Amino acid sequence: MNPDPENNQLSRRQFLHRLTKAGVSITAACAAGFWFYDSKGPPAAGKKGTTPIQFDFAIDDLEPKMSIVQGEDRAAALQAALKSLGGIESFVKKGDRVLLKVNAAFATPAMLSATTHPAIVTEMAKLCFKAGAASVVVTDNPINDPSSCFALTGIEEAARSAGAEVILPRHDLFSIMTLKDAKLIRSWPVLNKPFKNITKVIGMAPLKDHHRSGASMTMKNWYGLLGGRRNIFHQNINDIIKELAMMIKPTFVVLDATTTMMTNGPTGGSLSDLKDTHTMIVSTDQVAADAFGASLLGRTLDQVPFIRKAEALGAGTADYRKLNPIMTSIGKSPLAQ
């Protein structure tokens, strides 16, 4: 039987209409995100209008602290780590406006451990509010489409379920900024507007392999504050991470090594890349946190050069043992037995 030509024609029209509609949607999405992570670059260094970067949210006169908790339950491990350091109240006070800098770089599910796990986003936001925080915002400038990344990772829902605000990157949230004495972060677009009126900043990152820097941890997490065609920094990956560690001094950082991406980082994509390491690290010293994280990945400091580079600039200590980390175990973690 010959097919009905009218129906064929209708199908072709439908196909072309849907194809055109999809193309427009994709183009719009790409155009919206283009400036954030793939622009033609910033103005030349020293151009009028460049603003100095001043992101210092460390608590004055607070001795560096570090807690390492072994356990399978992320939320419980985070609670235990903070409790051993005096509780969230030691860092967040009534009326504080808190920013959680997460890693939402990729539009992948939480189970692949390429991004900050939503369970600790929810828990951290709840703890901050319990301590009396006036507000909690969650932000990042992902590599992939921001809306898709925050949705598929579960971070958006996790944040909002706890009462936190999610800030997705937009043109007007970036400013051209320069880090003092920096060679790379000069007259560069930085996601700085979400920091307005913020009083405390907490970095929250997963522990994972990185094919260029050896590891992606808490200091690498600040990379998500850069706009422009930031992939050009990959040729100087250890130096850009070193500068990022100087660009922002957080109140404290969380390094989630409950499930660690041991290979094929930073994106992974297979459960075979992962290993259950059942560890949660909380520290006021991001260099020390990363140094311990490197050991969980089986990397020496020579294999992760940015750690010593950041230490040399005064961002923290590469010898995490100097902090006399408090080590505890919870639950029935195999590592705790």
Summary of the structure (lengths in Angstrom):
residues: 337
radius of gyration: 21.4
end to end distance: 72.1
largest distance: 85.8
contacts: 1190
relative contact order: 0.17
helix: 41%
strand: 20%
